[in-house]
Amino acid sequence: MFLTRYLRIYFAMARNCLVREMSFRGHFLITVASETLWFALQIVFFEVIFMNNDGKPIAGWTKYEVLFLLGTQHLITQFFELVFFTNCMDISDQIRTGGLDFILTKPVNSQFLLSLRKLNFNSVANIPVALAILGYAGYKLGVHLTFSNLLVYIALVGCGVLILYNTLFIMALSAFWVVRNQSLFELWFPVRNFASYPIDMYPPSFKFVLTFVFPILAVTNFPAMALMPLTSEMNRSVFNPTHAWFVAGWAIGMLVVGHFIFRFALHHYRSASS
């Protein structure tokens, strides 16, 4: 009953967002085209690098392995932006303008409403683009799909989305103490770009920090590595089951930490009018 109620609320909010999005079709099409162009430029960037390297592997990664990584990164990013990104970026305005006061008065979990009330349907159109790139790169790599490795991949993609959400959500919660925190969000895009590159391109110290301390590399590299086939001449990092448990642990841990920080922030919140 509890789950059914929240699903009904969520689908009602999604329907309203879709109606609003379709009211401005020009904006929708321009945004979709911009996202697709940005992704295409990332592919061209690596294509130029490989062309100037005579097609040889870079840091042990072949061209199609990097393309598979880019497809995975784009897929995770689009799901994250579809569900969470707009809501997290809006938290500061909700606190500053008093919109949070109205959310707190509703008989629904406040974090649920803050995190999920808006869907960015622009990202839906780019999910097939990511899947097409994954299919093409996977075909070139000879990826062999089984039920188990596909399940691991889907689970890791989901965990990656949750890690991105909780990272941005925790950053957004700083607005409870620093109302205008837009400068903090300017760090988000450069940091997120680290996930676009193969894990072996980084020096050992950077690789360790960006994988096990702040796991932005684990978000995209581990899912991609879980499906990429092993070869005898391979000279890159390989996936092992502990990577899956590590990413899942981070996702769950950050969910818990984000929730407790949110409850702590609400405990000290005195509304916009006080």
Secondary structure, DSSP 8 states (H G I E B T S, - for coil): -HHHHHHHHHHHHHHHHHHHHHTTHHHHHHHHHHHHHHHHHHHHHHHHHHHTTTT--BTTB-HHHHHHHHHHHHHHHHHHIIIIIHHHHHHHHHHHHTHHHHHHHSSS-HHHHHHHS---GGGGGGHHHHHHHHHHHHHHHT----HHHHHHHHHHHHHHHHHHHHHHHHHHGGGGTSS--HHHHTTHHHHHHGGGS-GGGS-HHHHHIIIIIS-HHHHHHHHHHHHS---TT--S----HHHHHHHHHHHHHHHHHHHHHHHHHHHT---TT-
